[in-house]
Amino acid sequence: MNAPTLTVGPLQYWWPRQTLMHFYAELADSPAHAIVLGEVTCSRRNEFSLEDWLAIARELQQAGKRVRLASMPLLMSEAELRGLRRLAEAALSADTPMDFEAGDASALQVWHGLTRELPAQERRSQLVLGPHINVYNRPALEELASLGADVWVPPAEMSLAALARCNPPLDPVQAQGRPVATELLTFGRMPLAFSARCFTARHHRLSKDQCEFRCRDDADGLLLRTSEGQPFLALNGISTQSAGLQCLLQEHEAVRAAGVKALRLSPCSGGFSRVLALFDAVYRQGADADEALAQLQSLDLPGSLVHGFAHQQPGMQALA
């Protein structure tokens, strides 16, 4: 069985422009195979235009990376729909193919409209089903595969056993004669819900339309604690996330057995290059997982490491 590749998921937070540029410049020399670009939380975060994202994409492609443009999981205006269409068109028209990650059903509809007349053998860009498209069983995945989906990112709360039943390694769902690949979130905070409200603005007693862009102050989201002082959730604009970071470093054998073809790692502000290196060492080079986990836990990460969802347990279940 081939070792899974590494995918750097989209940045969920709003980092300063120079910080973002430096982050992606470092990824050019990383062990990541694919990198997902684009704003996936709030369209008001407009410091980076589509042209800026495309410029970064071309630089990463020149470094040998496969690039994917991702759309937002919650669209609330005609302007956002127009932006979605421009994003999909950019992926299809790029001189070097760029893949497209659909954040919601409207993105699937736009993609289908742009590609339905294009023969499968001529389509160079892959369609990826993002983690916020509700796919929890094989018939649902088969239906979306009929639209040409090439890669499926399961919802964060789906267990390894469940995703293996949905897209079995020995009998994968087919999309126009090709097997659909499973890409699993193996590291990072998990987005749990999205709302039309901006909870970061509400926390600061501001309206969404006059938010003062306060989410720029929180490089990894705004941590919430229970009345007992325990980390519980993280606020990231309209997104509510887990406080803990999903980490499936020790589950490398079970992840492979479930048929996962790509590991998705979600960026965080501290130690991420080392995180990538440790996952590469365990999953692709056969390094000892316990030793790698000890090194991972020594990093300055924004939260504790959890793995409950993968085992059909509460997602907050911490690693032993």
Backbone hydrogen bonds, N-H to C=O, Kabsch-Sander energy under -0.5 kcal/mol:
donor,donor_aa,acceptor,acceptor_aa,energy
5,T,261,K,-2.2
7,T,263,L,-3.6
8,V,34,A,-2.5
9,G,7,T,-0.7
9,G,265,L,-2.4
15,W,13,Y,-0.8
20,L,16,P,-2.5
21,M,17,R,-2.6
22,H,18,Q,-2.4
23,F,19,T,-2.2
24,Y,20,L,-2.2
25,A,21,M,-1.8
26,E,22,H,-2.0
27,L,23,F,-1.6
28,A,24,Y,-1.0
29,D,26,E,-1.4
30,S,27,L,-1.7
33,H,6,L,-2.5
34,A,6,L,-1.9
35,I,66,R,-2.4
36,V,8,V,-2.9
37,L,68,R,-3.4
40,V,11,L,-0.6
40,V,38,G,-0.5
45,R,42,C,-1.5
46,N,44,R,-2.0
49,S,47,E,-0.5
53,W,49,S,-2.1
54,L,50,L,-2.5
55,A,51,E,-1.9
56,I,52,D,-2.1
57,A,53,W,-2.4
58,R,54,L,-2.3
59,E,55,A,-1.7
60,L,56,I,-2.4
61,Q,57,A,-2.4
62,Q,58,R,-2.0
63,A,59,E,-1.0
64,G,61,Q,-1.8
65,K,60,L,-2.4
66,R,33,H,-2.6
68,R,35,I,-2.2
69,L,99,D,-2.9
70,A,37,L,-2.8
70,A,68,R,-0.5
71,S,101,E,-2.2
81,L,77,S,-1.6
82,R,78,E,-2.4
83,G,79,A,-2.2
84,L,80,E,-2.1
85,R,81,L,-2.0
86,R,82,R,-2.2
87,L,83,G,-2.1
88,A,84,L,-2.3
89,E,85,R,-2.6
90,A,86,R,-2.1
91,A,87,L,-1.9
92,L,88,A,-1.8
93,S,89,E,-2.1
94,A,90,A,-1.1
98,M,91,A,-1.2
99,D,67,V,-2.6
100,F,126,Q,-2.8
101,E,69,L,-3.0
102,A,100,F,-0.6
102,A,128,V,-2.7
108,L,104,D,-1.3
109,Q,105,A,-2.1
110,V,106,S,-2.3
111,W,107,A,-2.6
112,H,108,L,-2.6
113,G,109,Q,-2.1
114,L,110,V,-1.7
115,T,111,W,-1.7
116,R,112,H,-1.9
118,L,115,T,-1.9
122,E,119,P,-1.8
123,R,119,P,-0.9
123,R,120,A,-0.8
124,R,122,E,-0.7
127,L,148,G,-0.6
128,V,100,F,-2.9
128,V,126,Q,-0.5
129,L,151,V,-3.0
130,G,102,A,-2.0
130,G,128,V,-0.8
133,I,130,G,-1.5
134,N,132,H,-0.6
135,V,133,I,-1.2
136,Y,134,N,-0.5
141,L,137,N,-1.8
142,E,138,R,-2.9
143,E,139,P,-2.2
144,L,140,A,-1.9
145,A,141,L,-2.3
146,S,142,E,-1.3
147,L,144,L,-1.3
148,G,145,A,-2.0
149,A,144,L,-1.0
150,D,127,L,-3.1
151,V,127,L,-1.7
152,W,181,A,-3.1
153,V,129,L,-2.5
158,M,155,P,-1.8
160,L,310,A,-1.9
163,L,159,S,-2.3
164,A,160,L,-1.7
165,R,161,A,-1.4
166,C,162,A,-1.8
167,N,163,L,-2.4
171,D,168,P,-0.6
175,A,178,R,-3.9
178,R,175,A,-1.3
180,V,173,V,-3.1
181,A,150,D,-2.6
182,T,259,G,-0.6
183,E,152,W,-2.9
184,L,262,A,-2.3
186,T,184,L,-0.7
186,T,264,R,-2.7
187,F,264,R,-1.3
188,G,246,Q,-1.6
190,M,244,G,-0.6
192,L,240,T,-3.1
193,A,240,T,-1.5
195,S,238,I,-1.6
199,F,197,R,-0.7
199,F,237,G,-1.9
200,T,237,G,-0.6
202,R,198,C,-2.1
203,H,199,F,-2.3
204,H,200,T,-1.4
205,R,202,R,-1.8
206,L,201,A,-2.8
210,Q,207,S,-0.7
211,C,208,K,-0.8
214,R,211,C,-1.3
216,R,213,F,-1.8
217,D,214,R,-2.0
218,D,215,C,-1.4
219,A,217,D,-0.6
220,D,221,G,-0.5
221,G,218,D,-1.4
222,L,235,L,-3.1
223,L,221,G,-0.7
224,L,233,L,-3.4
226,T,230,Q,-2.6
229,G,226,T,-2.2
232,F,224,L,-3.0
232,F,233,L,-0.5
233,L,224,L,-0.8
234,A,241,Q,-2.1
235,L,222,L,-2.9
236,N,239,S,-2.7
239,S,236,N,-1.9
240,T,193,A,-2.6
241,Q,234,A,-3.2
241,Q,239,S,-0.5
242,S,190,M,-1.9
243,A,232,F,-1.2
245,L,304,S,-3.3
246,Q,188,G,-2.4
246,Q,244,G,-0.6
247,C,306,V,-2.4
248,L,186,T,-2.3
252,H,249,L,-0.7
255,V,251,E,-2.8
256,R,252,H,-2.0
257,A,253,E,-2.4
258,A,254,A,-1.5
259,G,256,R,-1.8
260,V,255,V,-1.7
261,K,182,T,-2.5
262,A,182,T,-1.5
263,L,5,T,-3.3
264,R,184,L,-3.5
264,R,262,A,-0.5
265,L,7,T,-2.8
265,L,263,L,-0.6
266,S,187,F,-3.0
275,V,271,G,-1.9
276,L,272,F,-2.5
277,A,273,S,-1.8
278,L,274,R,-2.3
279,F,275,V,-2.3
280,D,276,L,-2.4
281,A,277,A,-2.2
282,V,278,L,-2.1
283,Y,279,F,-2.6
284,R,280,D,-1.9
285,Q,280,D,-0.9
285,Q,281,A,-0.6
286,G,282,V,-0.6
287,A,281,A,-2.9
292,A,288,D,-1.9
293,L,289,A,-2.6
294,A,290,D,-2.0
295,Q,291,E,-1.7
296,L,292,A,-2.3
297,Q,293,L,-2.7
298,S,294,A,-0.7
298,S,295,Q,-0.5
299,L,296,L,-1.5
301,L,299,L,-1.8
306,V,245,L,-2.6
307,H,317,Q,-2.4
308,G,315,G,-0.8
308,G,317,Q,-0.7
311,H,307,H,-0.6
311,H,308,G,-1.8
312,Q,309,F,-1.7
313,Q,308,G,-2.3
317,Q,314,P,-2.1
319,L,305,L,-1.9
